[in-house]
Amino acid sequence: MSIKVKNIMIKDVVCATVPGSRDDALKILKSEHVSGVPVIKNKKLAGIVTRTDLLKHPDEEQLALIMTRDPITISPDCDIANAAKAILTGNIRRLPVVIDDTLIGILTVADLVEAIANMDLKDSIEDYVKSDLVAIWDGTPLPVVMDILRLSNQEAAPVLNSNGELVGIITERDLLDVSEIVDSVEKFDMSAASDGDAWAWESMRDTMNLYYGVSRIKLPEVPVKDVMIKDVIKAFRRSEISDCAKKMRRNRVDQMPVVTAQNKLEGLLLDKDLIKILIK
């Protein structure tokens, strides 16, 4: 039985409007604890504005010049397989749901993961595990960790001890939480999303790389083991697809390290790779 977008989309969508300003959008992001919202003009969808957009245009005040215009959209009657394909092809994490350009909802990667969690799929995740990843030694200083993530274009990395065992994971958000931003106050305005928010979970990425361009980040000279997430949500290659989706959704994570029975790192399962199951 196919699942329609309208059955799993978020219906209560907070929007910005044009004409509007940078401050208007920022107030909405902060007050609603979300990291991106659709933009409406004359009751029609005009674009999307995210924290990423605000960081890309630090000197622009007009919302119409900051937002992403003509975003990829989807119909509420489309199958979620079409939604997954649109998200993967467009390299995005949210899809406005429209009827005749009128916004009626929004669909996120998190919503698709939740749908997979409810499908009771018993096949293993093996075909969706990312093996070309970067791991970090737990004694690596934070400034070096930041450079590793930036140079490898990664948002997160598993952390290993001297025995090669998985002992944690470090994300760009963790680095931002302990960083001091020099010559800029953007960071304090932009990092308002809470970990319990569904929109925040599916879109808390791509901000760190932009900070490199607009600010100087000062990180304490401490090893990554002092700030990493130690209670890691893990999986095995033979773990079932729906079980992993449930873990991701329940714990509000975008990725899960995949380990052996000896706790040796084998790969990484990303939420975007997991939704490929919908178009297989």
N, C-alpha and C positions, 0 to 999 in steps of 0.2 A: 504494500500500500504506500503510495507516494505521500510525502508531507509537503504541504503548501507553505509558502513564506508567511502568509497571513496567520498561520496557526502557531508560529513561534516568534514572530517579530515583536519588538517593543512598541507598544501602541501609544504610550504616554510620552511623547517626544517634546523636549524643551528646545525652543528655537531662538535664534537671533534674527533680527530684521534689518533690511536696508531700505532707506539710508540709515546708517549707524556708524559707530566709531569703534576703535580698538578697545577703548575702556568699556564700552557697552558689552562687547563680546567677553572681555576678561571678567567682568562682574558676573556674567552668566556662568562661565566655566567655574568660577570660585564658589558662587552661591549654590550651584547645583552639584558641585563635586564631580564634574565630568571633564573630559579632556577634548571633547569635540562636539559641535552641534550643527545641525542644518541651518541654513540661512534662507529666510523667506522674503519675497518681495511681491506685494499685491496678492498675497495668499498662495503664491506659486513658489516652488523650490527654485532658488537662485544659485545656491552653492552650499559649501560646507566650510566651516572655520574650525581649526584645531589649534592646540598649543604650538604644534609644529609650524603652522602657517604664521602665527604671531611671531615666532622666533625667526622665521625666514625673512620677515619684513619689519625689522625693529624700528625703523624710522617712519613707517607709514601709519597714518591715523584713520583713514577711511576704510571701513569694513569691506566695501565693495572691491577695493584694490588689494585686500589682504586675503580674502577667502579664495578657496579653490572653486572656480566656476565650472559649470556643466559636469557635475560629478556623475559617476556611473550610478544608475538607478535600477530598480527592479519592480516588477508588478507583484501585487499580493497573491495573485493566482499562479505564479510560477512555482515550479518544484524547487526544493532546497538544493537539488543537484545543480540547477542553473545558477543559484545564488553562490554556491561554492565555486563554480567555474568562473563566475564574474569576479569574485574576490581574489582568486588565485591569479587569474589573467591580468587583472588591474593592479595587483600587488597592493591591495587596500585591506582595511580591517572592518569597515562598516559600509552598509548599503542603504541609502534612503529608499523607502518603499513608497511608490507614487501611483496615483491614478490621474491621468491627464495632467501631469506636472504638479498635482496637488499632493502634498506630503501627508501620508496616513500612518507612517511608522518607520522604524529603522531596524535593520538586521545586522548583527555583529558576528564576528568569529566565535565569540563566547556562546551565542545562541545556537550556532551550528554544532559546537562541541556538546552543548547540553542535549541537543536532539540526538546526537550519536550515543550519548550516555544512556538514553532511554530506548535505544534500539536493540539492546541485548545481543550485541555482535560478539560472537565467541572466537572469531579468527584472531590470530596473534598480531601484534603491532610490528612484527619483524620487517615487513616491507616498507614501513614508514619511518624507520629509525634513521636519523642523520648520523653518519659516521665521520664525516669530515668536519670536525669541530676543534675548538681550542680549549685546552684545559690549563689550569693555573696551579702552581705549587702554593701550598698554604703559607709559606714564608715570604711570598712576593710582596714588596711594599705597594701600598695603594696607588701611588703615582704611576708605577710601572703597570699595574693592573689596568688603569685607565688607558694607557697607551696601547696595551695588548688588545683591549676591546675595540678601541678606535681603529687600529691598523688591520684588525681581522674583520671589521664591520659586523661585530656581534653585539647583541644586547645583554647577553649573560654568558657565563662560563662556569663549568663545574670546577671544583677545587679539590686537589689531591694532596695527600700527605707524602712524606718521603718514601713510604712503602707502596705508593701508587694506588692507595685506597681512596675512595670518594669520601670526603669529610664535610663537604659543603657546596654551596653555589653562591656566586656573586653576580649581581645585576647592576645595570646602570643606575637604577633607582637607589640601590644601596649606597653607591658612590655619591650620588647627589645628596643623600640624607646626611652624609658626614662631611660634605664639601663646604668650602667657603668661596663664594663668588666675589672676585675682585673686579672693580670697575663696572659693575652691573648689579641691578636689583631685580632683574627679570626672574631669576631662579625662585625667589621667595614669592612672587606673584603667581608663578606658573605651576608650582608643585602642590596643588590644593586637593588633588583627587585622593580619596580614601581607598584603602585596600579592599573594603567590603563592597565597593560600588561596581556594578556589572560593566558600566561603560568604561570605568577606569581600568579594569582588568584587561579588557580587550584592546586598549589603545595607549597603554603606558609604555610606549616605545618610541624610538627615533628622536627623542629629545636630547639625549646626551651628545650625540654627534653634532647637533646644531649649537650646543653650548660651546663647543670648542671654537666655533667661528665667531661668536659674539661676546665671549667672556673669557677671563682667565680663571681656571678652576684650581683652587689650592686644596690639596688633600693632605691629611696628616701622614707623617712618615711612620706608619704602623703596618704590620703584616696583615694580609687579607684575612687571615684566620680570626682576627679581632673583630671584624665587622660582617663577615660572611653569614649567610643563612645556614645554620648547622642542622636544623631539623628538615632534611631534604626529602621531598616527595619523589620516590624512585619507582622505577618499573624494571621488568625483565623482558628480554626479547620475546618470550613466550606469553607475556601478559596479554590478556584479552582486550580488544579494542574498546568496548563499552566500559570496562572496568577502569581503564586509563582515563577515558573521557570523564567518568564520574569523579576521579581523583582530581583532575585538572579543574573541574567546575567547582567542586567542594572547597578546594584549597586556593582558588583564585590564582592559578599559575598558568603561564604561557608555555612552559617547557618542563620536561621531566627527564633527568638523567636516567639512562638505561645501564644497568650493572649486571655483573655475573653473580653467582652464588657466593663468591669470595669478596664481593663488594668492589670489584675492579670495573672501572668505567669502560663501557662498550659503545656508547653513543648517546644521542639526545633525541627525545621525541618532542617536536614542536607542535603547537596547536594547529598551525596552518598546514603542516604536513598531515596531521591526523584527518583534517576535513577532506583530504583527497579521496578518502574512502567513499565519499558521497558521489563521486563522478567516475569511480572505477568501472 
